[in-house]
Amino acid sequence: MIKIIIVEDNNFARTAWETTLSAEEDFVVLGSFGSCEEAIESDLIKKCNVILLDIGLNGISGIEGAEIFSRINDKTHIIMISIQDDDKSIFGSLQSGAVGYLHKSVSPEELIEAIRLALKGGSPMTPQIARRVLKSFHKYKPAHTEDNLTEKETTILNLLSEGKSYKKIADEIFLSVDGVKYHIRSIYEKLHVHSRAEAVDKGQKLRILTKW
């Protein structure tokens, strides 16, 4: 069975997708959630094959959620479904671990086909999204990392070294406070530290901090 998770704050869309997918004999919807926080708390992310994820969510956004879900279950296939078709949303999603990007106008048949394509190793995209990706591909490069920190984590570590609060960091890099906290936990794990002071000290020694 293909195990699916739906994360969408629009109850009508969520219910419609669940009804459509549940009608397929080899599909089972493990959970349907209105936020990334609810999905994370359910512990079902570890058990699913596919996640259908909206971007414009309250709290942890779909882009942040994709990155978190990918770390929880690196074998799951994340397909974004959104009305947003700007470069920031598309490439932010793909860089965060999504394998596909569909517009919310997608038909039930196209949604089912997209899930099956993703499981076969493909990258399902609505045609206009795919065209935008092809046209803009040369503008985007893999994030630079130092000591296995992502570019975003490196930015956050530098802001931590400046003594900024989680709220100020969140405002400066356009993330939720919960998203910042998640990245900081990841920084601590990667640097093998347990506090802000230790992280800053390690960052200085590894020459990750730009002001040092």
N, C-alpha and C positions, 0 to 999 in steps of 0.2 A: 504493500500500500504506500502511496505517496502522501506523506504527512505534511500538512500545510498550516501555517500560522498567518493570521490576518491582523495587521495593525493599522487601523483607520479610525479617525475620530468622527466621521460622518456615519451615523447609525444606519441610514438608508443604504449607502454604498456598501457598508460592511455586511449588512444582512443580505443584500443582493448577491454579492460575491460568494458568501457562504452557501447560499441556496444553489447557485450555479455550480460551484465546485463539488458540493456534496452529492450532486446528481450523477457525477462520474463514478463508475464502479470501483476504480482503483485510486480514488482520491478520498482522503479523510481530513476534515478540518479539525485539528487538535484544539485550537483556541482562536477566539476572535476578541481583539482588545481595542480600546479607545485611546491607548497611549503606550509609549515604549516602556514607561515605568511599570505598568500593569503586566506587560509581557515578560519583563525581566523577573518580576516577583513570582510569576507563575511557575518558573523553572521548566517551561515547555520548549524553550529555545534549543536546549540541548537535544531534544528528541525529534525535531522537525527536519524535513528535507528542503522545504521552500518557505520563504517568508514574503508575503505581499505587504509592502510598506509605503505608507503615505509620507510626504515630506513635511507639510505644514501642520505639525502637531504641537500642542501645548506642552510645556516642560521640555523634555529631551526631544529634539527635532528628529525627523526621519533620517537625515544625513548623519547626525551623531549616533542615532540608533543603529544604523547600518554598521558603523564601525564597532560599536559595542557588541552587537549580535554576532558579527564575524569573529570576534575574539572568543565569545562564549562557545560558538559552534562553527569552526572553520570549514565544515563540510556542507553547511546549509547554502542554499542558493537564494539570494535576496533580489527580488524584483521590485523596483520602485514604481508606484502608480500615482501620478500627480497631474494637476492642471498646470503646474509650472513647467515652462520649457526654456528657461533662461540658462545661459552657460554655467552660472554659479551652481544652480540646482543640479543640472545634469552631471557636470564633471565632479562636483562635490560628492554626489552619490556614488559615482563610479570609483572615485579615489578612496571612498570609505568602505568599499567591498561589494557594492551591488553588481550583479552580472547582467541586469537588464533594466530598461526604463520605458514605461508605457504611459501614454496619456490617458486620463480618466475616461475619455470617450471610447476606450477600447470596448469591443463587443464581447459577449460571453464566450463566443467561439474563439476569438483572438486571445482572450485571457487563458483559456484552456490550452491552446496551441503554444502560447508563450511559456507556460509552465513546463510542458513536455519538452520544448526546445532547450530550456535552461538545464533540464536534467540530462539531456544528451550532450551537454557541453557547449551549447550555443549561447548567444547573447541577444535575447529578444528585445527589440526596440520598435516603437512606433516609427513608421517611415520618416516623418519629419524630424524626429529626434536623431535617428541614425544619420540623416543628411547633415545635421548640425555638428554631430560628432566628427564626421569625416572632414568637414570644412575647417573645423577648429582644432583638429588633432595635433597639428604641428605647433600649436601655441602652448601645449601642456606637456610638462616633463615630470618624471617621478620625483616625489618629494625627497629632498636631501636628508640624510640621517647621520647622526653621530652617536656612536656607541648604542646603536639600535633604537635611538629615540626618533620619533617621527618629527616632521617639521613643526607640527602643531605643539607637540610635547616640548620641543626645544624652545619655542616661543613662550610657552607657559612657564618653563623653568626660569627663563630670563626675567619674566615679570615677577615671579616669586622672589628672585634675588633682589628685586627692587623694593621688596616689602609690601607689595600690593595685596589687597584682600581678594578673596575668591570672587566677590561681587564686582570689584573693579576690573579684575582679569576677564570675567565673563562679559562685561560691557565693552571692554577694549577689543576682544577678538570675536565678538558676536556669537557667544555660546551661552547656554544656560548655566547656572551655578552648578547644577547636578552634572552637567557635561564636563565642567572644569574639574570637579571633584574626581570624576572617573579618570580623567587624563592624569591627574596628580597621583592617584593610586598606581596607575600604570608606570609613571616616572619612578616612583619609589621602588616598585618591583624590579624594573630594569636596572636601576642604579644600586639596588640592594641596600636601600636606606629606609629609615622609619620616621623621618621628620623633615620639615622644610629646611632647617639649618644643615642637616646632613646632606640633603639633596643639593643645596647651593654649594656646599663645600666640595662635594664630589664633582659637580658641574664645573667648578673652577679648576680642579685638578685635571679634568679631562679636556679642558679648554672648550667646553660647550657654551659657556656664558660669553656673550659677545662683548660685554663691557670689561672683561678681564684680559 
